[in-house]
Amino acid sequence: MGKRFFWFAVGVGFTAVIVLKGKALYEKFTPKGIANQLSTVQRGLATRAAVFIDTMTRAMDERETELREALEFGDN
């Protein structure tokens, strides 16, 4: 009796996990789920682009300062 109950409980738990994971996977591929994924990717790309532009701008400013100092055109 104990073995049967154990395996029954394992089966119920396994089924619950499969149903929950299946539901999440199903929702991921609905139009709303795809739209959510695309908006997440878009936000990530926008953030990366902003960081790139900020880094590039600071690097250009630093290099310009270095070149002006090397050519003795400092801000006077």
DSSP file (Angstrom, degrees, kcal/mol; ACC not computed):
  #  RESIDUE AA STRUCTURE BP1 BP2  ACC     N-H-->O    O-->H-N    N-H-->O    O-->H-N    TCO  KAPPA ALPHA  PHI   PSI    X-CA   Y-CA   Z-CA
    1    1 A M     >        0   0    0      0, 0.0     4,-2.1     0, 0.0     5,-0.2   0.000 360.0 360.0 360.0 -39.8    0.0    0.0    0.0
    2    2 A G  H  >  +     0   0    0      1,-0.2     4,-2.3     2,-0.2     5,-0.1   0.888 360.0  49.6 -65.6 -40.1    2.8    2.4    0.9
    3    3 A K  H  > S+     0   0    0      2,-0.2     4,-2.6     1,-0.2     5,-0.2   0.908 110.1  51.1 -65.5 -41.0    4.6    1.9   -2.5
    4    4 A R  H  > S+     0   0    0      1,-0.2     4,-2.3     2,-0.2    -2,-0.2   0.928 111.5  46.7 -62.3 -44.8    1.4    2.5   -4.4
    5    5 A F  H  X S+     0   0    0     -4,-2.1     4,-2.7     2,-0.2    -1,-0.2   0.912 111.3  52.7 -64.2 -41.3    0.7    5.7   -2.6
    6    6 A F  H  X S+     0   0    0     -4,-2.3     4,-2.5     1,-0.2    -2,-0.2   0.948 112.7  43.0 -58.2 -50.2    4.3    6.9   -3.1
    7    7 A W  H  X S+     0   0    0     -4,-2.6     4,-2.3     1,-0.2    -1,-0.2   0.832 112.4  54.1 -69.6 -30.6    4.2    6.3   -6.8
    8    8 A F  H  X S+     0   0    0     -4,-2.3     4,-2.5    -5,-0.2    -1,-0.2   0.933 110.2  46.9 -63.9 -45.5    0.7    7.9   -7.0
    9    9 A A  H  X S+     0   0    0     -4,-2.7     4,-2.6     2,-0.2    -2,-0.2   0.895 111.5  51.0 -63.9 -40.9    2.0   11.0   -5.3
   10   10 A V  H  X S+     0   0    0     -4,-2.5     4,-2.7     1,-0.2    -1,-0.2   0.921 111.1  49.0 -62.0 -43.1    5.1   11.1   -7.6
   11   11 A G  H  X S+     0   0    0     -4,-2.3     4,-2.5     2,-0.2    -2,-0.2   0.899 111.2  48.8 -63.3 -42.1    2.7   10.8  -10.6
   12   12 A V  H  X S+     0   0    0     -4,-2.5     4,-2.3     2,-0.2    -2,-0.2   0.925 113.6  46.8 -64.4 -44.4    0.5   13.6   -9.3
   13   13 A G  H  X S+     0   0    0     -4,-2.6     4,-2.2     2,-0.2    -2,-0.2   0.919 112.8  48.8 -63.4 -43.8    3.5   15.8   -8.7
   14   14 A F  H  X S+     0   0    0     -4,-2.7     4,-2.4     1,-0.2    -2,-0.2   0.909 111.6  49.8 -62.5 -42.6    5.0   15.1  -12.1
   15   15 A T  H  X S+     0   0    0     -4,-2.5     4,-2.6     2,-0.2    -1,-0.2   0.900 109.0  52.2 -63.4 -41.4    1.7   15.8  -13.8
   16   16 A A  H  X S+     0   0    0     -4,-2.3     4,-2.4     2,-0.2    -1,-0.2   0.916 110.5  47.9 -62.0 -43.3    1.3   19.1  -12.0
   17   17 A V  H  X S+     0   0    0     -4,-2.2     4,-2.7     2,-0.2     5,-0.3   0.927 112.3  49.1 -63.5 -44.7    4.8   20.2  -13.1
   18   18 A I  H  X S+     0   0    0     -4,-2.4     4,-2.5     1,-0.2    -2,-0.2   0.910 111.9  48.7 -61.8 -43.0    4.1   19.2  -16.7
   19   19 A V  H  X S+     0   0    0     -4,-2.6     4,-2.3     2,-0.2    -1,-0.2   0.928 113.7  45.9 -64.5 -45.2    0.8   21.0  -16.7
   20   20 A L  H  X S+     0   0    0     -4,-2.4     4,-2.1     2,-0.2    -2,-0.2   0.924 115.5  45.3 -65.7 -44.6    2.3   24.2  -15.3
   21   21 A K  H  X S+     0   0    0     -4,-2.7     4,-2.4     1,-0.2    -1,-0.2   0.893 113.2  51.8 -65.4 -38.9    5.3   24.2  -17.6
   22   22 A G  H  X S+     0   0    0     -4,-2.5     4,-2.6    -5,-0.3    -2,-0.2   0.896 108.7  50.3 -64.0 -40.4    3.0   23.4  -20.6
   23   23 A K  H  X S+     0   0    0     -4,-2.3     4,-2.6     2,-0.2    -2,-0.2   0.918 111.1  48.5 -63.8 -43.4    0.8   26.3  -19.7
   24   24 A A  H  X S+     0   0    0     -4,-2.1     4,-1.5     1,-0.2    -2,-0.2   0.903 113.0  48.0 -63.6 -40.9    3.7   28.7  -19.5
   25   25 A L  H  X S+     0   0    0     -4,-2.4     4,-0.9     2,-0.2    -2,-0.2   0.898 111.4  50.5 -66.5 -40.0    5.1   27.4  -22.8
   26   26 A Y  H >< S+     0   0    0     -4,-2.6     3,-0.9     1,-0.2    -2,-0.2   0.933 110.4  48.9 -61.8 -46.8    1.6   27.8  -24.4
   27   27 A E  H >< S+     0   0    0     -4,-2.6     3,-1.0     1,-0.2     6,-0.4   0.799 103.5  62.5 -65.0 -28.1    1.3   31.4  -23.2
   28   28 A K  H 3< S+     0   0    0     -4,-1.5    -1,-0.2     1,-0.2    -2,-0.2   0.820 106.3  44.6 -65.8 -30.7    4.7   32.2  -24.5
   29   29 A F  T << S+     0   0    0     -4,-0.9    -1,-0.2    -3,-0.9    -2,-0.2   0.246  88.9 103.2-103.5  12.7    3.6   31.4  -28.1
   30   30 A T  S <> S-     0   0    0     -3,-1.0     4,-2.7    -4,-0.2     5,-0.3  -0.505  89.9-103.3 -81.5 163.2    0.3   33.3  -28.0
   31   31 A P  H  > S+     0   0    0      0, 0.0     4,-2.3     0, 0.0     5,-0.1   0.891 124.5  49.6 -55.1 -39.9    0.2   36.7  -29.8
   32   32 A K  H  > S+     0   0    0      2,-0.2     4,-2.1     1,-0.2     5,-0.1   0.908 111.0  49.4 -65.3 -40.8    0.3   38.5  -26.4
   33   33 A G  H  > S+     0   0    0     -6,-0.4     4,-2.1     2,-0.2    -1,-0.2   0.896 111.2  48.5 -65.2 -40.9    3.3   36.4  -25.3
   34   34 A I  H  X S+     0   0    0     -4,-2.7     4,-2.6     2,-0.2    -1,-0.2   0.903 109.9  52.4 -65.8 -40.6    5.2   37.1  -28.5
   35   35 A A  H  X S+     0   0    0     -4,-2.3     4,-2.3    -5,-0.3    -2,-0.2   0.900 109.1  50.5 -61.8 -40.0    4.4   40.8  -28.2
   36   36 A N  H  X S+     0   0    0     -4,-2.1     4,-2.0     2,-0.2    -1,-0.2   0.906 110.3  49.4 -63.8 -41.6    5.8   40.7  -24.6
   37   37 A Q  H  X S+     0   0    0     -4,-2.1     4,-2.3     1,-0.2    -2,-0.2   0.917 111.3  49.3 -63.6 -42.9    9.0   39.0  -25.8
   38   38 A L  H  X S+     0   0    0     -4,-2.6     4,-2.6     1,-0.2    -2,-0.2   0.898 110.1  50.2 -65.0 -40.1    9.4   41.5  -28.6
   39   39 A S  H  X S+     0   0    0     -4,-2.3     4,-2.4     2,-0.2    -1,-0.2   0.874 109.9  51.6 -66.9 -34.8    9.0   44.5  -26.2
   40   40 A T  H  X S+     0   0    0     -4,-2.0     4,-2.1     2,-0.2    -2,-0.2   0.925 111.8  46.1 -64.6 -44.1   11.5   42.9  -23.8
   41   41 A V  H  X S+     0   0    0     -4,-2.3     4,-2.5     2,-0.2    -2,-0.2   0.904 111.7  52.4 -63.9 -41.2   14.0   42.5  -26.7
   42   42 A Q  H  X S+     0   0    0     -4,-2.6     4,-2.6     1,-0.2    -2,-0.2   0.918 109.2  48.7 -62.6 -44.3   13.3   46.1  -27.9
   43   43 A R  H  X S+     0   0    0     -4,-2.4     4,-2.3     1,-0.2    -1,-0.2   0.901 111.4  50.8 -62.7 -39.5   14.0   47.5  -24.4
   44   44 A G  H  X S+     0   0    0     -4,-2.1     4,-2.4     2,-0.2    -2,-0.2   0.913 111.5  46.8 -63.7 -42.8   17.2   45.6  -24.2
   45   45 A L  H  X S+     0   0    0     -4,-2.5     4,-2.6     2,-0.2    -2,-0.2   0.902 111.4  51.3 -66.1 -40.7   18.4   46.9  -27.5
   46   46 A A  H  X S+     0   0    0     -4,-2.6     4,-2.3     2,-0.2    -2,-0.2   0.904 111.0  48.7 -63.1 -40.5   17.5   50.4  -26.6
   47   47 A T  H  X S+     0   0    0     -4,-2.3     4,-2.4     2,-0.2    -2,-0.2   0.928 112.1  48.1 -64.9 -45.1   19.4   50.2  -23.4
   48   48 A R  H  X S+     0   0    0     -4,-2.4     4,-2.5     1,-0.2    -2,-0.2   0.896 111.6  50.4 -63.2 -39.8   22.5   48.7  -25.1
   49   49 A A  H  X S+     0   0    0     -4,-2.6     4,-2.7     2,-0.2    -1,-0.2   0.912 110.4  49.5 -64.9 -41.9   22.3   51.5  -27.8
   50   50 A A  H  X S+     0   0    0     -4,-2.3     4,-2.4     2,-0.2    -2,-0.2   0.910 112.0  47.9 -63.8 -42.1   22.1   54.2  -25.1
   51   51 A V  H  X S+     0   0    0     -4,-2.4     4,-2.6     2,-0.2     5,-0.2   0.912 112.2  50.3 -64.5 -42.0   25.1   52.7  -23.2
   52   52 A F  H  X S+     0   0    0     -4,-2.5     4,-2.8     2,-0.2    -2,-0.2   0.937 112.0  46.4 -61.6 -47.2   27.1   52.5  -26.5
   53   53 A I  H  X S+     0   0    0     -4,-2.7     4,-2.5     1,-0.2    -1,-0.2   0.906 113.5  49.3 -63.9 -41.4   26.3   56.1  -27.5
   54   54 A D  H  X S+     0   0    0     -4,-2.4     4,-2.3    -5,-0.2    -1,-0.2   0.928 113.7  45.7 -62.8 -45.3   27.2   57.3  -24.0
   55   55 A T  H  X S+     0   0    0     -4,-2.6     4,-2.4     1,-0.2    -2,-0.2   0.917 113.7  49.2 -64.0 -43.8   30.5   55.4  -23.9
   56   56 A M  H  X S+     0   0    0     -4,-2.8     4,-2.5    -5,-0.2    -2,-0.2   0.902 110.7  50.2 -63.5 -41.7   31.4   56.5  -27.4
   57   57 A T  H  X S+     0   0    0     -4,-2.5     4,-2.3     2,-0.2    -2,-0.2   0.926 112.1  46.9 -63.4 -45.4   30.7   60.2  -26.6
   58   58 A R  H  X S+     0   0    0     -4,-2.3     4,-2.4     1,-0.2    -2,-0.2   0.907 112.6  49.9 -63.9 -40.3   32.8   60.1  -23.4
   59   59 A A  H  X S+     0   0    0     -4,-2.4     4,-2.5     2,-0.2    -2,-0.2   0.902 110.6  49.7 -64.7 -41.0   35.6   58.4  -25.3
   60   60 A M  H  X S+     0   0    0     -4,-2.5     4,-2.5     2,-0.2    -1,-0.2   0.910 111.5  49.1 -64.5 -41.3   35.5   61.0  -28.1
   61   61 A D  H  X S+     0   0    0     -4,-2.3     4,-2.2     2,-0.2    -2,-0.2   0.913 112.1  48.1 -63.8 -42.4   35.6   63.8  -25.6
   62   62 A E  H  X S+     0   0    0     -4,-2.4     4,-2.4     1,-0.2    -2,-0.2   0.920 113.0  47.9 -63.7 -43.2   38.5   62.3  -23.7
   63   63 A R  H  X S+     0   0    0     -4,-2.5     4,-2.6     2,-0.2    -2,-0.2   0.889 109.9  52.5 -66.3 -38.4   40.4   61.7  -26.9
   64   64 A E  H  X S+     0   0    0     -4,-2.5     4,-2.6     2,-0.2    -1,-0.2   0.915 109.5  49.5 -62.7 -41.5   39.7   65.3  -28.1
   65   65 A T  H  X S+     0   0    0     -4,-2.2     4,-2.4     2,-0.2    -2,-0.2   0.920 110.8  50.0 -62.6 -43.8   41.1   66.6  -24.8
   66   66 A E  H  X S+     0   0    0     -4,-2.4     4,-2.4     1,-0.2    -2,-0.2   0.918 112.4  47.1 -60.1 -44.2   44.2   64.4  -25.2
   67   67 A L  H  X S+     0   0    0     -4,-2.6     4,-2.0     2,-0.2    -2,-0.2   0.905 111.4  50.2 -66.8 -41.3   44.8   65.7  -28.7
   68   68 A R  H  <>S+     0   0    0     -4,-2.6     5,-3.3     1,-0.2     6,-0.3   0.909 112.6  47.2 -63.5 -40.5   44.3   69.3  -27.8
   69   69 A E  H ><5S+     0   0    0     -4,-2.4     3,-0.8     3,-0.2    -2,-0.2   0.897 111.2  51.3 -66.8 -39.0   46.7   69.0  -24.9
   70   70 A A  H 3<5S+     0   0    0     -4,-2.4    -1,-0.2     1,-0.2    -2,-0.2   0.844 115.9  41.1 -66.7 -32.4   49.3   67.2  -27.2
   71   71 A L  T 3<5S-     0   0    0     -4,-2.0    -1,-0.2    -5,-0.1    -2,-0.2   0.340 113.7-119.1 -96.2   5.7   49.0   70.0  -29.8
   72   72 A E  T < 5S+     0   0    0     -3,-0.8    -3,-0.2    -4,-0.3    -4,-0.1   0.869  75.1 128.7  59.1  41.6   48.9   72.7  -27.0
   73   73 A F      < +     0   0    0     -5,-3.3    -4,-0.2    -6,-0.2     3,-0.1  -0.168  33.9 159.5-109.8  36.4   45.5   74.0  -28.0
   74   74 A G        -     0   0    0     -6,-0.3     2,-0.7     1,-0.2    -9,-0.0  -0.063  56.1 -83.2 -58.5 161.5   44.2   73.8  -24.4
   75   75 A D              0   0    0      1,-0.2    -1,-0.2     0, 0.0    -2,-0.0  -0.568 360.0 360.0 -70.2 110.1   41.1   75.8  -23.3
   76   76 A N              0   0    0     -2,-0.7    -1,-0.2    -3,-0.1    -2,-0.1   0.358 360.0 360.0-114.2 360.0   42.6   79.2  -22.5
